[in-house]
Amino acid sequence: MPRLQPAAAQHAAPLACAFAISLAPWAEASRCFQPGLTPISASNSPIATQTQIACSVGGITQANRFAVSFPGGPQSVSLVCADFGFANSGSALMATFQIYIDLDGGAPGSTPNDLMLIRSIPVLLPGVIPDPPSGSDCCYPNGSPGCDSPGCQFLICSADPFCCTTLWDALCAEAARVGCVGLCPDTPPPVYNATVPIAPPQVIPGNLTYVIVLDVPASTNGFAVAGGNPAGATAPTYLRADACNLTSFTSYADLGFPSANWTLTLFAQGVTCPGLCLGDLTGDGIVDGADLGILLGAWGTDDPCANLDGSGSVDGADLGILLGAWGPCAM
């Protein structure tokens, strides 16, 4: 059975949802901040300094989805940029930064079909391991027991015999990068704060709960995970990982990690859109023919209120969203 375990139990089980490793802090000023933008965040500190929890097999992460939910205020907002923490000890991965509307306002995925995807942005997560790998094979999972540096191999296997008796995996390689000084090439800091421009901006109508998801594919040779910090957050971080039987978003607290969190800060500007729900362009609490008329009148423009999917142009995709939301707003 898959289970959650701390990093200290390095090779105790072939399948585990792991880790909560403290790594060296790395901080930088936000690239998102501009005068006139408002930061929106549940994080008590915006800088990621620690890796968090993910589903892994033998120290190699499987597909994981990290999520934070934001309750909407009375005014519509236009999301223009996001800062988030992550770490990736393997090769670079192409992840997806996603924006959903939560149709019932509860925990994401708490009811069937309660999340409606309105934006998906590809995000490259740089990794520590070059592709293809180069240099000493102690510095990356090499597919066999031991590695090509006798001194490094002795140091690592003295502490963790698994690396020499069974397999030199991602945990052994991470130990080598830290402990075998001068052997591995210079690598990026272990925990990053990444920036995702949201262009064109994504308008979120007032009073709607929206959910940000980082969808990270399975790694082949490392540990790719959301980054957080000890300061915690005022709202839960959720994890979904089918390989660990987490087939719906589950909070870190419910998984037994109450202090784990994903640092995520959105930057927004206010937009005056009247709707009480997505597609309610008149602000009367119902999506109907009047709203359809407004959308058709804005066809082909970049009207921020009628451009429901944030693509920059009012088109058939926005019409589909409006028709899918037809009827009274869920209050």
C-alpha positions as CSV (number, residue, x, y, z in Angstrom):
1,M,0.0,0.0,0.0
2,P,1.3,3.5,-0.7
3,R,2.0,5.5,2.3
4,L,3.3,8.9,3.4
5,Q,6.7,8.9,5.1
6,P,9.4,11.4,6.1
7,A,12.6,11.7,4.2
8,A,14.7,10.0,6.9
9,A,13.2,6.6,6.0
10,Q,15.1,6.8,2.7
11,H,14.8,3.3,1.3
12,A,12.2,1.7,3.6
13,A,9.5,1.1,1.0
14,P,9.4,0.9,-2.8
15,L,6.4,3.3,-3.0
16,A,6.0,6.3,-0.8
17,C,4.5,9.8,-0.8
18,A,7.3,11.9,0.5
19,F,9.2,14.2,1.7
20,A,9.4,17.1,4.0
21,I,13.1,18.0,3.5
22,S,14.6,21.3,4.8
23,L,17.0,22.7,2.2
24,A,19.2,25.7,1.9
25,P,17.1,28.9,1.6
26,W,17.2,30.9,-1.7
27,A,15.5,34.2,-1.9
28,E,15.0,36.9,-4.6
29,A,12.8,39.9,-5.1
30,S,9.5,39.1,-6.9
31,R,9.8,39.6,-10.7
32,C,6.0,40.0,-10.8
33,F,5.7,43.2,-8.6
34,Q,4.8,46.3,-10.5
35,P,3.3,49.6,-9.2
36,G,-0.5,49.3,-9.2
37,L,-0.6,45.5,-8.8
38,T,-2.1,43.9,-5.7
39,P,-0.5,40.7,-4.3
40,I,-3.0,38.0,-3.4
41,S,-1.6,35.1,-1.3
42,A,-2.4,32.7,1.6
43,S,1.4,32.3,2.3
44,N,2.7,34.0,5.4
45,S,6.0,34.5,3.7
46,P,6.4,34.6,-0.1
47,I,9.9,33.0,-0.3
48,A,10.2,29.2,-0.7
49,T,13.0,27.7,1.4
50,Q,11.9,24.0,1.8
51,T,10.6,21.2,-0.4
52,Q,7.2,19.8,0.5
53,I,5.2,16.6,0.1
54,A,4.9,14.6,-3.1
55,C,4.2,11.1,-4.3
56,S,7.3,9.1,-5.2
57,V,8.6,5.7,-6.1
58,G,12.2,5.1,-4.8
59,G,12.9,8.8,-4.5
60,I,11.6,9.5,-8.0
61,T,8.4,11.6,-8.1
62,Q,5.3,10.5,-9.9
63,A,2.8,12.8,-11.4
64,N,1.7,15.3,-8.7
65,R,-0.8,18.2,-8.7
66,F,-0.5,20.9,-6.1
67,A,-3.4,23.3,-5.4
68,V,-4.4,26.4,-3.4
69,S,-7.9,27.8,-3.3
70,F,-8.7,31.5,-3.2
71,P,-12.2,32.9,-2.2
72,G,-13.2,35.8,-4.5
73,G,-13.9,39.2,-3.2
74,P,-16.8,41.5,-4.3
75,Q,-14.8,43.0,-7.1
76,S,-13.5,41.2,-10.2
77,V,-9.8,40.9,-10.4
78,S,-7.4,40.5,-13.4
79,L,-4.6,38.1,-12.7
80,V,-1.4,39.2,-14.5
81,C,1.4,37.3,-12.9
82,A,2.2,34.6,-10.3
83,D,5.2,33.7,-8.1
84,F,5.5,30.2,-6.7
85,G,8.0,27.9,-5.0
86,F,9.3,24.6,-6.4
87,A,12.3,22.3,-6.4
88,N,13.5,19.8,-8.9
89,S,16.5,17.5,-8.3
90,G,16.2,15.7,-11.6
91,S,16.0,16.7,-15.3
92,A,13.9,19.7,-16.4
93,L,10.2,19.0,-16.6
94,M,7.4,20.8,-18.5
95,A,4.6,21.4,-16.0
96,T,1.3,23.3,-16.3
97,F,0.1,26.2,-14.3
98,Q,-3.7,26.0,-14.3
99,I,-6.5,28.3,-13.2
100,Y,-9.9,26.9,-12.3
101,I,-13.2,28.3,-11.2
102,D,-14.6,26.3,-8.2
103,L,-18.3,26.1,-9.0
104,D,-19.4,25.2,-5.4
105,G,-16.9,27.2,-3.5
106,G,-15.7,24.3,-1.2
107,A,-12.5,22.4,-1.1
108,P,-11.3,21.7,-4.7
109,G,-12.8,18.5,-6.0
110,S,-15.0,18.1,-3.0
111,T,-17.9,17.4,-5.3
112,P,-17.9,15.8,-8.8
113,N,-17.2,18.3,-11.6
114,D,-16.9,21.3,-9.3
115,L,-13.7,22.6,-11.0
116,M,-13.9,24.3,-14.4
117,L,-10.6,24.9,-16.1
118,I,-10.3,28.4,-17.6
119,R,-6.6,28.8,-18.2
120,S,-3.6,26.5,-18.7
121,I,0.0,27.8,-19.1
122,P,3.0,25.6,-19.8
123,V,5.8,26.1,-17.3
124,L,9.4,24.8,-17.6
125,L,10.7,23.6,-14.2
126,P,14.5,23.7,-14.5
127,G,16.3,20.7,-13.0
128,V,19.7,19.9,-11.4
129,I,20.5,17.1,-13.8
130,P,21.6,18.1,-17.3
131,D,19.9,16.2,-20.2
132,P,21.7,14.1,-21.2
133,P,23.6,13.6,-17.9
134,S,27.3,14.5,-17.9
135,G,30.2,14.3,-15.5
136,S,30.4,11.7,-12.6
137,D,27.5,9.3,-12.5
138,C,27.5,9.8,-8.7
139,C,25.7,13.1,-9.4
140,Y,22.5,11.5,-10.8
141,P,20.5,8.2,-10.6
142,N,22.6,5.9,-12.8
143,G,20.5,2.7,-12.9
144,S,23.0,0.5,-11.0
145,P,24.5,0.0,-7.6
146,G,27.4,2.3,-6.7
147,C,28.9,5.0,-8.8
148,D,32.2,5.8,-10.6
149,S,34.0,7.8,-7.9
150,P,35.4,5.4,-5.2
151,G,35.7,8.1,-2.6
152,C,32.2,9.5,-3.1
153,Q,30.8,6.0,-3.2
154,F,32.4,5.1,0.1
155,L,31.2,8.2,1.7
156,I,27.6,7.8,0.6
157,C,27.3,4.1,1.0
158,S,28.7,4.2,4.5
159,A,25.7,6.3,5.5
160,D,23.2,4.5,3.2
161,P,24.3,1.0,2.1
162,F,21.2,0.7,-0.2
163,C,23.1,2.9,-2.7
164,C,25.8,0.3,-3.2
165,T,23.9,-2.9,-2.5
166,T,20.7,-2.2,-4.5
167,L,20.5,1.0,-6.6
168,W,22.1,4.4,-6.9
169,D,18.9,6.3,-7.0
170,A,17.8,10.0,-6.7
171,L,18.3,9.9,-2.9
172,C,21.9,8.7,-3.3
173,A,22.6,11.3,-6.0
174,E,21.2,14.1,-3.9
175,A,23.5,13.0,-1.0
176,A,26.4,13.0,-3.4
177,R,25.7,16.5,-4.7
178,V,25.7,17.7,-1.1
179,G,28.4,15.5,0.5
180,C,30.9,14.9,-2.3
181,V,32.3,18.4,-2.4
182,G,33.7,19.5,-5.8
183,L,32.6,16.3,-7.6
184,C,29.3,17.5,-9.2
185,P,29.0,20.5,-11.5
186,D,27.5,23.7,-10.2
187,T,23.8,23.3,-10.0
188,P,20.8,25.7,-9.4
189,P,19.7,26.3,-5.9
190,P,17.6,23.4,-4.6
191,V,14.5,25.5,-4.0
192,Y,13.3,28.2,-6.4
193,N,10.8,31.0,-6.6
194,A,9.5,30.9,-10.2
195,T,7.5,33.5,-12.1
196,V,4.7,32.9,-14.5
197,P,3.4,35.8,-16.6
198,I,-0.4,35.5,-17.2
199,A,-0.7,37.1,-20.6
200,P,-3.2,38.2,-21.5
201,P,-4.5,38.7,-18.0
202,Q,-7.1,36.3,-16.6
203,V,-10.3,38.1,-15.3
204,I,-11.9,36.4,-12.3
205,P,-15.5,37.7,-11.7
206,G,-16.3,38.9,-8.2
207,N,-17.6,36.5,-5.5
208,L,-16.1,33.4,-7.3
209,T,-13.7,30.9,-5.7
210,Y,-10.8,30.1,-7.9
211,V,-8.2,27.5,-7.6
212,I,-4.5,27.6,-8.8
213,V,-3.0,24.2,-9.7
214,L,0.6,23.3,-10.5
215,D,0.4,20.1,-12.5
216,V,3.8,18.4,-12.5
217,P,4.5,15.3,-14.6
218,A,6.4,12.2,-13.4
219,S,10.1,12.6,-13.3
220,T,12.5,9.9,-14.6
221,N,15.4,10.7,-12.3
222,G,14.7,13.1,-9.5
223,F,12.3,14.7,-7.0
224,A,10.1,17.5,-8.4
225,V,7.9,19.2,-5.8
226,A,6.2,22.4,-4.6
227,G,8.3,24.6,-2.4
228,G,7.2,26.1,0.9
229,N,8.6,27.6,4.1
230,P,8.3,27.3,7.9
231,A,6.1,30.4,8.1
232,G,3.1,28.4,6.9
233,A,-0.1,29.7,5.3
234,T,-3.6,30.9,6.2
235,A,-5.2,28.4,3.8
236,P,-4.5,24.7,3.0
237,T,-2.4,23.4,0.2
238,Y,-3.9,20.4,-1.5
239,L,-2.2,17.4,-3.3
240,R,-3.5,15.0,-5.9
241,A,-1.4,12.1,-6.9
242,D,-3.2,9.1,-8.5
243,A,-0.1,6.8,-8.2
244,C,-0.4,7.2,-4.4
245,N,-4.2,6.6,-4.5
246,L,-4.8,10.3,-3.9
247,T,-7.5,10.5,-6.6
248,S,-8.9,13.7,-5.4
249,F,-7.4,16.9,-3.9
250,T,-6.5,16.2,-0.3
251,S,-5.0,18.8,2.1
252,Y,-1.5,18.3,3.5
253,A,-3.0,18.5,7.0
254,D,-5.4,15.6,6.2
255,L,-2.3,13.7,5.0
256,G,-0.6,14.2,8.3
257,F,1.6,17.2,7.4
258,P,-0.2,20.2,9.0
259,S,2.7,22.6,8.5
260,A,3.4,21.8,4.9
261,N,2.5,24.5,2.4
262,W,3.0,25.7,-1.2
263,T,4.2,29.3,-1.4
264,L,2.1,31.0,-4.1
265,T,1.5,34.8,-4.7
266,L,-0.7,36.1,-7.4
267,F,-0.5,39.7,-8.6
268,A,-3.7,41.3,-9.8
269,Q,-5.3,44.6,-10.8
270,G,-8.9,45.5,-10.2
271,V,-11.4,45.2,-13.0
272,T,-15.0,46.4,-12.8
273,C,-17.1,43.5,-14.0
274,P,-20.7,43.3,-12.7
275,G,-21.2,39.5,-12.6
276,L,-22.0,37.4,-9.6
277,C,-20.7,34.3,-11.4
278,L,-18.8,33.4,-14.5
279,G,-20.9,34.4,-17.5
280,D,-23.2,36.8,-15.6
281,L,-22.3,39.8,-17.6
282,T,-25.3,41.9,-16.5
283,G,-24.8,41.3,-12.7
284,D,-28.4,40.2,-12.2
285,G,-27.4,36.8,-10.7
286,I,-28.4,34.7,-13.7
287,V,-26.8,33.7,-17.0
288,D,-29.3,34.1,-19.7
289,G,-30.1,35.7,-23.1
290,A,-29.1,39.2,-21.9
291,D,-25.6,38.0,-21.1
292,L,-25.5,36.2,-24.4
293,G,-26.3,39.4,-26.2
294,I,-23.5,41.2,-24.4
295,L,-21.0,38.5,-25.3
296,L,-22.0,38.5,-28.9
297,G,-21.8,42.3,-29.0
298,A,-18.2,42.0,-27.8
299,W,-17.3,39.3,-30.3
300,G,-13.7,39.6,-31.6
301,T,-12.7,42.2,-29.0
302,D,-10.5,42.0,-25.9
303,D,-13.3,43.0,-23.6
304,P,-12.0,41.7,-20.2
305,C,-15.4,40.9,-18.8
306,A,-16.7,39.0,-21.8
307,N,-13.4,37.3,-22.5
308,L,-14.2,34.5,-20.0
309,D,-11.2,32.3,-20.7
310,G,-8.7,35.1,-20.7
311,S,-7.4,34.3,-24.2
312,G,-7.4,38.0,-25.2
313,S,-10.3,37.7,-27.6
314,V,-14.0,37.1,-27.2
315,D,-14.7,34.0,-29.3
316,G,-16.3,30.5,-29.4
317,A,-14.5,29.3,-26.3
318,D,-16.1,32.1,-24.3
319,L,-19.5,31.3,-25.8
320,G,-19.1,27.7,-24.7
321,I,-18.2,28.8,-21.1
322,L,-21.3,31.1,-21.0
323,L,-23.6,28.4,-22.3
324,G,-22.2,25.9,-19.8
325,A,-23.0,28.3,-17.0
326,W,-26.6,28.9,-18.2
327,G,-29.1,29.5,-15.4
328,P,-29.1,31.1,-11.9
329,C,-25.7,31.7,-10.3
330,A,-24.9,29.3,-7.4
331,M,-25.0,31.6,-4.4
